[in-house]
């Protein structure tokens, strides 16, 4: 029952590049890329909150479960 990360979908809906999101959040592109591809074991709530505020979405728009 894996967690699915739809960060790339939300970025596409908002027409935002990984570089632009990285700059707005102050998070490295490497870390965002790892998150986007699902290669991380966890995410801090404050990071998730910042992503949601920047992309104007809810955590459920980014995270899903199979």
Backbone bond lengths (Angstrom), bond angles and torsions (degrees), N, CA, C in turn:
res aa  C-N    CA-C-N  psi(-1)  N-CA   C-N-CA  omega(-1)  CA-C   N-CA-C  phi
1 X - - - 1.447 - - 1.532 109.09 -
2 X 1.334 116.46 74.06 1.472 119.72 -176.42 1.534 113.63 -77.45
3 X 1.311 113.46 152.57 1.465 121.43 174.49 1.529 107.80 -82.63
4 X 1.296 116.31 134.83 1.466 122.14 178.91 1.525 107.98 -105.94
5 X 1.321 115.90 132.19 1.460 121.29 -179.75 1.525 108.52 -107.62
6 X 1.313 115.59 118.60 1.465 122.46 -177.18 1.526 112.18 -104.61
7 X 1.322 116.54 33.04 1.457 120.25 -179.15 1.523 111.42 -61.02
8 X 1.311 116.71 -40.62 1.468 120.07 -179.85 1.529 111.70 -63.47
9 X 1.336 116.88 -34.99 1.457 121.18 178.34 1.528 110.48 -65.63
10 X 1.339 115.87 -46.53 1.465 119.79 -179.74 1.531 111.23 -66.29
11 X 1.326 117.04 -37.49 1.464 120.58 177.42 1.526 109.85 -63.16
12 X 1.321 117.03 -41.19 1.466 120.75 179.45 1.531 110.76 -65.66
13 X 1.338 116.83 -41.09 1.477 120.19 179.30 1.526 111.31 -61.72
14 X 1.327 116.31 -35.77 1.459 121.35 -179.41 1.527 112.34 -92.31
15 X 1.351 115.89 2.20 1.472 122.08 -179.76 1.525 111.32 53.53
16 X 1.339 115.77 47.76 1.455 121.82 -178.47 1.518 109.55 -118.80
17 X 1.313 115.69 132.43 1.465 120.61 179.16 1.522 110.26 -83.55
18 X 1.313 115.60 164.37 1.462 121.22 177.34 1.523 109.80 -61.62
19 X 1.313 117.10 -38.80 1.462 121.53 178.99 1.524 110.57 -62.64
20 X 1.319 116.79 -46.69 1.462 121.36 -178.93 1.533 111.10 -64.01
21 X 1.340 116.91 -43.98 1.460 120.55 178.86 1.519 110.49 -63.54
22 X 1.317 116.48 -41.45 1.460 121.66 179.00 1.523 111.08 -59.74
23 X 1.319 116.88 -45.01 1.460 121.45 -179.77 1.526 111.67 -65.66
24 X 1.328 117.07 -41.22 1.464 120.60 -178.96 1.523 111.81 -68.35
25 X 1.330 116.94 -33.86 1.461 121.13 -177.09 1.527 113.25 -89.28
26 X 1.327 116.42 -22.67 1.456 119.35 -174.10 1.521 111.83 73.84
27 X 1.332 115.82 28.72 1.467 123.07 178.53 1.517 107.18 -114.84
28 X 1.323 116.09 139.93 1.464 119.12 -177.23 1.529 111.31 -62.27
29 X 1.315 115.31 149.80 1.461 120.59 177.83 1.523 110.24 -62.36
30 X 1.322 116.81 -33.89 1.464 120.56 179.34 1.523 110.25 -61.39
31 X 1.335 116.85 -48.21 1.465 120.13 -179.86 1.524 112.13 -64.65
32 X 1.323 117.51 -40.47 1.464 120.04 177.32 1.520 111.27 -66.16
33 X 1.308 116.64 -38.64 1.461 120.87 178.60 1.528 110.72 -63.45
34 X 1.324 116.52 -42.31 1.468 120.53 177.56 1.525 110.53 -63.16
35 X 1.319 116.93 -40.25 1.457 120.80 177.73 1.527 110.13 -65.28
36 X 1.308 116.13 -45.84 1.466 121.86 -178.00 1.525 112.31 -59.72
37 X 1.330 116.19 -36.47 1.461 120.20 -178.57 1.523 113.13 -89.76
38 X 1.339 116.88 -0.23 1.453 120.16 176.95 1.508 114.74 78.17
39 X 1.317 117.42 20.51 1.462 121.39 -177.05 1.526 113.08 -95.40
40 X 1.325 117.06 19.59 1.464 121.06 177.48 1.527 108.66 -111.57
41 X 1.308 115.24 156.68 1.467 120.76 -179.59 1.527 111.86 -92.81
42 X 1.317 117.21 -16.19 1.454 119.77 -178.70 1.512 111.28 -167.81
43 X 1.326 114.60 171.62 1.457 121.22 177.84 1.526 107.13 -143.32
44 X 1.306 116.43 138.42 1.466 120.81 178.07 1.518 109.25 -74.61
45 X 1.322 115.22 147.11 1.457 119.47 179.78 1.520 111.66 -61.41
46 X 1.330 117.75 -37.33 1.465 118.41 -179.14 1.533 111.02 -67.92
47 X 1.326 117.61 -31.86 1.465 121.19 175.55 1.525 110.03 -68.98
48 X 1.321 116.40 -45.00 1.463 121.32 178.47 1.529 110.42 -61.29
49 X 1.324 116.56 -41.66 1.456 121.18 178.67 1.533 111.19 -62.57
50 X 1.327 116.58 -43.37 1.470 120.83 179.65 1.524 111.15 -63.99
51 X 1.325 116.48 -41.29 1.470 120.44 177.97 1.527 109.74 -62.83
52 X 1.333 116.36 -45.62 1.462 120.49 -179.53 1.529 112.19 -63.06
53 X 1.321 116.98 -41.07 1.471 119.94 178.21 1.523 110.70 -64.00
54 X 1.332 116.08 -42.89 1.464 120.53 -178.30 1.523 111.79 -67.18
55 X 1.340 116.86 -39.89 1.464 120.96 -178.19 1.534 112.35 -92.39
56 X 1.346 116.65 0.68 1.455 122.28 -179.23 1.529 111.34 51.68
57 X 1.337 114.65 58.72 1.455 120.70 -179.12 1.525 109.70 -143.74
58 X 1.313 116.20 -178.03 1.459 122.91 177.95 1.520 108.55 -110.57
59 X 1.342 118.06 157.87 1.467 120.71 179.33 1.534 112.88 -53.25
60 X 1.328 116.64 -36.04 1.468 120.53 179.04 1.523 113.77 -66.39
61 X 1.322 116.34 -18.01 1.476 120.02 175.90 1.524 110.50 -76.65
62 X 1.324 116.12 -24.73 1.460 121.23 -177.43 1.522 111.76 -99.02
63 X 1.330 116.28 -39.63 1.463 121.05 -176.62 1.529 110.67 -108.32
64 X 1.316 115.34 137.80 1.461 121.70 178.81 1.526 107.24 -143.34
65 X 1.301 116.99 167.92 1.459 120.70 177.94 1.516 108.60 -128.00
66 X 1.306 115.15 140.59 1.475 120.70 -177.55 1.504 110.48 -80.72
